[in-house]
Amino acid sequence: MRPVLAVGLGEILWDVLPSGRMLGGAPANFAYHVNALGGAGVPVSRVGDDDLGREALSLLVRKGLNIDAVSVDPDHATGTVDARVDESGVATYVFPDDVAWDFLVPDEIGLALAARADAVCFGTLAQRSPVSRETIRHFLARAQHALKVYDINLRQDFYTPEIIAGSLDLADVLKINDDELRTVSSLFGLPSDERGALRALMERHSLRLAVLTRGGAGSLILSPDGESDLPGLGTSSLGAHAERGA
């Protein structure tokens, strides 16, 4: 039996932290964690033809990821984000424009992956560019048999109600955090309570599952006929970097 083939579709970038650089991007992290759990996680993204791009590819290979679907852009730099953490531990992110993952284009390797994928995780950030947005939607249209997970991942002002609504229409599963849910609820006039807002999104967009993360306060998972509401388990030295696995 072959392992589950799960694609992380979108940005690969370097988080520039006070402590140094860390490779990330939610889709790349998704692919990494699928691999770590025994599946076949594959990133589909774009890096620049520069030192940071070569370093990113080398690190992905060392982590055991297949990089055949990560293309190299000769004209645009590898993506970075300046991550700033305040005294309360809350991070803010500053993303330069016109980087390699803004120019993700379809290729034969990526489209072949789409046809075979069991799951695809995509977000909002990589859709800030019309080029990458069109590629992501083309990929999802080809991934006819895949479970499509929309990790909404709102950053700065790189989203519109139209992009969010269109992405929800393409998704089977929504993953959203509590801050993002408040933003989406305001944009779309959703009920003020978590369950009400998530149920409204599920009904409007025919979602099979909605996953809400609340940081240290735990998580809420809703399906059409049930739910799981779990408290947080506290943090550990590893947990602080759980979303930065790649």
Protein Blocks (a to p, Z undefined) as FASTA:
>chain_A
ZZdddddedjddddddfkbccdedjklmmmmmmmmnopacdddddddddfklmmmmmmmm
mnopafklpccdfkbccddddddddfkopacddddehifklmcccdfklmmmmmmpcbdc
ddfklmmpmklmmmmmmmmmmmmmbccdddfkpghjlccfklmmmmmmmpmbdcddfklm
mmmmmmnopafbfklmmmmmmmmnopabdcddehjnopadddfkbccddddebjafklmm
mmmmZZ
